[in-house]
């Protein structure tokens, strides 16, 4: 099966490579030639734009935000180029954006939101958690199964809503740990002791068990030139606030974190560089 993959960034590249490993004919597209060369070296093919995806049964998008997704689908006319097939939106986007795009799509093209969680290492292993909104075609399901464990969340947009709920839970834990570790540091408690204690206590979280993950991720974004506003501790929190407003629900925790967490993550990454 020929699969298109648009966006070969921190999470998109390992996902595309995992698909190559599973025997798919992967055509990738990214604005960075170095990333295209890496895909070619791994056995994939480099596209030059959306015109190269006309023969793809499934196209995956892992791009910065809603505006880029909409630009690719409509302004660059990916939907018009695909005669049939599925478009899997792995980017973290607003649920109502997915709903609107799915309604606007025609010509047999199916739009599904399929945001992922697990990080780059699990993406490369093909063991991500994939939150799907909509009903995947047989071809789309085959691609999703190669990338990880599929969670059927409901109608288009539901996967995006579940992903934002996950992000809020994770990032709230991160802020709590920053504050808690400042307190324990003031009492000269070693950070590793605190983290080990949390693993067997009621405060156990993925963030604590993977302490340092966000420091490395922030530095990786620095190396890739990704603006802070597109990083999950900024973009995803603002998206959570916007999605809640659209749905008529309240999200005061997300609103607070959207104002304070990005600076905390970035400064902590700088402080721990070289450790």
C-alpha positions in Angstrom: 0.0 0.0 0.0 1.2 3.5 -0.8 1.0 5.8 2.2 1.8 9.5 2.2 3.3 11.2 5.3 3.3 15.0 5.5 5.4 16.4 8.4 8.6 14.6 9.4 9.3 16.3 12.7 10.0 14.9 16.2 7.0 12.6 16.1 6.3 12.4 12.3 9.7 11.1 11.3 9.7 8.0 13.6 6.1 7.3 12.6 7.0 7.4 9.0 10.0 5.1 9.6 7.8 2.7 11.5 5.6 2.5 8.5 8.6 1.8 6.2 9.6 -1.0 8.6 6.1 -2.5 8.2 6.5 -2.7 4.4 4.4 0.3 3.3 5.5 2.3 0.3 5.9 5.6 2.2 6.1 8.9 0.3 7.1 11.7 2.7 7.0 15.5 2.4 8.7 18.0 4.7 10.1 21.5 4.2 13.5 20.3 5.4 15.7 18.5 2.8 17.7 16.8 5.6 14.6 15.1 6.8 13.6 13.9 3.3 17.1 12.5 2.9 16.8 10.6 6.1 13.5 9.1 4.9 15.1 8.1 1.6 18.0 6.5 3.4 15.5 4.4 5.4 13.8 3.1 2.3 11.0 5.7 1.9 10.5 8.1 -1.0 10.6 11.9 -0.9 7.8 13.9 -2.4 8.0 17.5 -3.6 4.5 18.6 -2.6 0.9 17.4 -2.4 0.8 16.5 -6.1 2.9 13.5 -5.3 0.2 12.0 -3.1 -2.4 11.3 -5.7 -1.8 7.5 -5.7 -1.8 7.2 -1.9 -4.6 5.2 -0.3 -3.9 6.9 3.1 -2.2 10.2 3.8 -1.0 11.1 7.4 -0.5 14.6 8.6 1.8 15.5 11.5 2.1 19.2 11.2 2.2 22.2 13.6 -1.4 23.3 13.9 -4.9 23.7 12.5 -4.0 26.4 10.0 -1.3 24.2 8.4 -3.7 21.2 8.2 -6.3 23.4 6.5 -3.8 24.9 4.1 -2.6 21.4 3.0 -6.1 20.1 2.6 -7.8 23.1 0.9 -5.4 25.8 -0.2 -2.9 23.3 -1.6 -5.8 21.0 -2.5 -4.7 17.7 -1.2 -8.4 16.7 -1.0 -8.8 17.5 -4.7 -5.7 15.4 -5.6 -6.8 12.3 -3.7 -9.4 10.5 -5.8 -10.3 8.3 -2.9 -8.8 7.3 0.4 -8.4 8.4 4.0 -6.6 11.3 5.6 -5.4 10.7 9.1 -4.7 13.9 11.1 -2.1 13.0 13.7 -1.5 16.6 14.7 -3.1 17.8 17.9 -5.9 20.1 16.5 -9.1 21.5 17.8 -12.0 19.0 17.8 -14.3 21.4 16.0 -11.7 21.9 13.3 -11.8 18.1 12.6 -15.6 18.1 12.6 -15.7 21.0 10.1 -13.0 19.4 7.8 -14.8 16.1 7.8 -18.1 17.8 6.8 -16.4 19.8 4.1 -14.5 16.8 2.5 -16.1 15.2 -0.5 -15.1 12.9 -3.4 -14.8 9.8 -1.2 -12.0 11.2 0.9 -12.5 10.4 4.6 -11.0 12.6 7.3 -10.2 11.1 10.7 -8.5 12.6 13.7 -5.9 10.2 15.0 -3.7 12.1 17.5 -1.1 10.1 19.2 0.6 9.8 22.6 3.8 8.1 23.7 6.7 10.1 22.4 9.3 9.6 19.7 10.7 6.4 21.0 7.4 4.6 21.1 6.6 6.1 17.7 9.7 4.5 16.2 8.7 1.1 17.8 5.1 1.4 16.5 3.7 1.2 20.0 1.9 4.6 20.3 -1.6 5.1 21.7 -3.7 6.4 18.9 -7.0 8.2 19.7 -9.2 8.0 16.7 -12.3 10.0 15.9 -14.4 8.6 13.1 -14.7 5.2 11.5 -11.4 4.2 9.8 -11.5 2.5 6.3 -9.8 -0.9 6.0 -6.7 0.8 4.6 -6.6 3.4 7.4 -7.0 0.7 10.0 -4.0 -1.2 8.5 -1.8 1.9 8.8 -3.0 2.7 12.3 -2.3 -0.8 13.5 1.3 -0.5 12.3 1.7 2.6 14.4 0.3 1.4 17.8 -2.8 0.6 19.8 -6.0 2.2 18.4 -8.6 3.6 20.8 -11.9 4.3 19.1 -13.2 7.5 20.6 -16.4 8.2 18.7 -17.3 10.7 15.9 -14.8 12.9 14.1 -13.3 15.3 16.6 -13.6 12.9 19.6 -10.1 11.7 19.2 -8.8 15.3 19.3 -10.9 15.9 22.5 -9.4 12.8 24.2 -5.9 13.9 23.2 -6.4 17.4 24.7 -7.7 15.8 27.9 -4.6 13.7 28.1 -2.4 16.7 27.5 -4.0 18.7 30.3 -3.6 15.9 32.7 0.0 15.4 31.8 1.0 19.0 31.8 -0.8 19.7 35.1 1.3 17.0 36.6 4.4 18.6 35.2 3.6 22.0 36.8 2.8 20.3 40.1 6.2 18.6 40.0 8.0 21.8 39.3 6.4 23.4 42.3 6.8 20.3 44.6 10.4 19.8 43.7 11.2 23.4 44.4 9.9 22.8 47.9 11.8 19.6 48.5 14.9 21.2 47.1 14.6 24.0 49.7 14.8 21.2 52.4 17.9 19.7 50.7 16.0 16.5 49.6 17.6 14.8 46.6 15.3 14.9 43.5 15.8 11.2 42.8 14.6 10.3 46.3 11.4 12.3 45.8 10.8 10.7 42.4 11.4 7.2 43.8 9.0 7.9 46.6 6.3 9.1 44.3 6.4 5.8 42.3 5.1 3.9 45.4 2.8 6.7 46.5 -0.5 8.2 45.5 1.3 11.0 43.7 2.7 8.6 41.1 2.5 10.0 37.5 4.0 9.3 34.1 5.7 12.6 34.3 7.5 11.7 37.5 8.5 8.3 36.2 9.9 9.9 33.1 11.5 12.9 34.7 13.7 14.7 32.2 11.6 13.8 29.2 10.4 17.4 28.7 13.9 18.9 29.2 15.2 16.7 26.3 12.1 17.4 24.2 12.5 21.2 24.7 16.1 20.9 23.6 15.1 18.8 20.6 12.6 21.5 19.6 15.4 24.1 20.0 17.6 22.1 17.6 14.8 21.7 15.1 13.9 25.4 15.3 10.3 24.8 16.5 8.8 28.0 18.0 7.7 27.8 21.6 4.1 28.6 20.6 4.0 25.4 18.7 5.3 23.2 21.5 2.7 21.1 23.5 3.1 22.9 26.8 2.0 26.1 25.0 -0.1 25.2 21.9 -2.0 22.2 23.4 -3.1 24.2 26.5 -4.4 27.1 24.5 -6.2 24.5 22.3 -7.8 23.0 25.4 -9.1 26.4 26.5 -10.4 27.1 23.0 -12.0 23.7 22.6 -13.7 24.0 26.0 -15.1 27.4 25.1 -16.5 26.0 21.9 -18.0 23.1 23.7 -19.5 25.3 26.4 -17.4 23.8 29.3 -15.0 25.5 31.7 -11.3 24.8 31.9 -9.8 27.1 34.6 -6.8 24.8 35.1 -5.9 24.8 31.4 -6.3 28.6 31.3 -3.9 29.1 34.2 -1.3 26.6 32.8 -1.5 28.2 29.4 -0.1 31.4 31.0 2.6 30.0 33.2 3.8 26.5 32.1 5.7 27.3 28.9 8.2 29.6 30.7 8.7 26.9 33.4 9.4 24.2 30.9 11.8 26.3 28.8 13.7 27.6 31.8 14.0 24.2 33.4 15.4 22.7 30.2 18.0 25.5 30.1 19.0 24.9 33.7 19.4 21.1 33.2 21.3 21.3 29.9 24.4 19.2 30.1 23.2 17.0 33.0 
